[in-house]
Amino acid sequence: MKKLMVTTLVSAVTLALAACASEGTKESMGSAGAGDAAAQYAAQLKAAEAAYSKVDSVGNAWIAIPELLDDAKKAATEGKYDDALKLVATAKFQSDMSYKQMEEQKKASTTLF
């Protein structure tokens, strides 16, 4: 029961933080032009893909991450860099959190009570 509560709490916090993380990208872009947005997107995509590769290599990647990256690439192709940046930020955050979850679960007790 305790393990279920902890898992539920971790999931809820992660979702809340993912929502918060996706809010910051618009302000950080400021009045950047399309070229600056494309460069910023490319840099953030590279970081998100590296974070995903890291967590995927240990077999603990959350299932939504590849779809977020694909959606970000599609948005960027359409010139929607604000949307692409939000999706990439969310994908990186989820990759980081899924790796952190794996690290925390290594420390967890194998007993339920």
N, C-alpha and C positions, 0 to 999 in steps of 0.2 A: 504494500500500500504506500509506504514511504517512498519507494523508488518511483512509483507511478506519479506521485505528487511532484517529485523533483523533476521528472521528465516533462510533465505538463507545464510546470512553472518555467523551465528552461525554454520550452517551445513558445510560450506566451511572451516572454521577455524578448526572445529573438525576433518574433514577428513585430513587436512594438518598436524595437530598435531598427529593424529593416525599414519600417515606414519613416522613421525619423532620419535615417541615413539618406534616403532618397530625396529628402527635402532640401538639403544643403547645396546640391549641385547647381541649381539655377542662380543662386546668389553669387556663388564663386565664379561663375562665368562672366558676370557683370555685363559690360557693353561690348564684349568681344565680337569680332566679325566672324563670318563663316569660316575663314581660313584658320583663325585662332580656335574656333570651336572644333574644327576637324582635327587640329593638332592635339587639342586637349582630349578629345574623344579617343584618338589613337593611343595616346599615352595611358589613359585610364583603361582602355581595352586590354592593352598589353599587361598591365598590372593585374587586372581581373582574371585574364586567362592564365597567368602565372600562378595566382592564388588557387584557381580551380585545378590546375594540373597538380599542384602540391597535395591538395586534399584528395583528388581522384587517385593519385598514386598509392595512397594508403587505404583506398576503398571505402571512404566515408563521405563522399560528396552527396549533398542533398540533391534530390531529383529535379528540382526547379531550376538549378543553376544553368545547365546547357540551354534550356529554353529562353532564359533571360538573356544570355549572350547572343543567341540567334536573333531574338527580337531587337536587341540593341543594334546588331549589324544591319538588320533590315531598316530600322529607323534611320540610321546613319546614311544608308544608301539612298533613302528618300529625302535626305537633307534635314531631317528632324533631329538635330544634334541635342537639343534640350532633352527630348525623350530618350535618346540614345545614352546620354550621360547619366540620367537617372537609372536606367536599366543596368548600365555597367556598374554603377556604384552599388546597386542592390546585389548584383551578382558577386562582386568582390566581397561585400559585407557577409553574404551568406556563405561564401567559400571560407572566409576567415572564421566565422562562427561554427561552421561544421567541423573545421579542424580543431577548434577549441573544444567543441563537444567531445570529439574523439579523445583528446588529451584528458579531459575531465573524467570520461568514462573509464579510462585506464586506471584511475585512482579509486573508482567506485568499488564498494564491497560487493562480493558475489552473493551475499546472503540478503534475504528480503527483510529480516527483522533483526 
